[in-house]
Amino acid sequence: MINRRAFNQATGLGMGAAAVSLAGFQASAQAVSPGHHGAGGNPTPTVPTVPPGTHTSFARLKQVRAGVLDVGYAEDGPAHGPVVICLHGWPYDIHSYVDVVPLLAAQGYRVIVPFLRGHGTTRFLSSRTVRNAQQSAVALDIIALMDALKIETALLAGFDWGSRTADIIAALWPERVTGLVSVSGYLITNIEAQKKPLAPAAEHTWWYQYYFATDRGRLAMEDKTDRHDLCRLVWDTVSPTWDFDDATFERTATAFENPDYAAVVIHNYRWRLGLADGERRYDRYEKQLATRPLINVPTITLDPERDPFTAPGNGASYRDRFTGKYDHRTLTGIGHNLPQEAPTAFAQAVIDVNHL
């Protein structure tokens, strides 16, 4: 495991309480009887165990105009059920939740999984809109989506870019968030802190971030074959125990053919390093995020133990950022793409955070 202590200090990562293995967590979930009650006195449902890869497609795919985008998204579950919005990361897409969605829908949740800007069928409405992927812009996309779908509040769950986006919304617009499931904890980016060098092993893990800072990296992302192979390499290295097949990767890789994919990805990583400007319209949000705002909505943080980006200390380095009802779990043997590698444990966390 890479020593991430310096990385945690630079980015504000961290976590909290009891660690459990994936097998142990799933076994304990199965042992919960119908009479088990959460803090609110209501029974806490148990999610049935579903092997990863059980599902390959979604019940419904839709489009809606929201903010500066025409957003593509998957939806399942009853139309008037409590809403869960699941947010993917890079280099992934909505298929990270292909096994999670039916589990939650079966529990009565209305589940929405949008393609983030630059991914899949999500498109910018205007050619004049800056292909900007700074953190507050992506978060405001989700607020705009909620508004377009007339969703007042939702439970947010995500990993990678999705965790960061969910964290930001929970921090800046807590009145819109009923609960939060955040893989890797507190991921709000601090640009000034990012300027500090990390330990060499940690820097090595972020090789693609620095590659994207060069013209060579930009050209690789703009080339279909190079982009495909680079993303596959990232999958292989950050999920070392996940035995996925070629078809699983290819289903997601179609999302990388979005005409704005390269521009959005390159801008995201260059902006994080302070190498690309954001837009002035987002300055007030970034100033708020630079203060590392607290998150007070009910939260469960999940640590994938085999993810090279997972912070040491079992969540201690970001525990102080979460001031509401809270639980933390470490999933042994699981890599970066946690929802797709461990869908039952992820879905159970969503159910459980609603009963903290």
Buried (B, 14 or more C-beta within 10 A) or exposed (E): EBBBBBBBBBBBBBBBBEBBBBEEBBEEBEEBEEEEEBEEEEEBBBBEBBEBBEBEEBEEBBBBEBBBBBBBBBBBBEEEBBBBBBBBBBBBBBBBBBBBBBBBBBBEBBBBBBBBBBBBBBBBEEEEBBBBBBBBBBBBBBBBBBEBBEBEBBBBBBBBBBBBBBBBBBBBBBEBBBBBBBBBBBBBBBBEEBEEEBBEBBBEBBEBBBBBBEEEBBEBBEEEEBBBEBBBEBBEBBBEEBEBEEEBBEBBBEBBEBEBBBBBBBBBBBBBBEEBEBEEEBEEBBEBBBEBBBBBBBBBBBBBBBBBBBBBBBBBBBBEBBEBBBBBBBBBBBBBBBBBBBBBBBBBBBBBBBBB
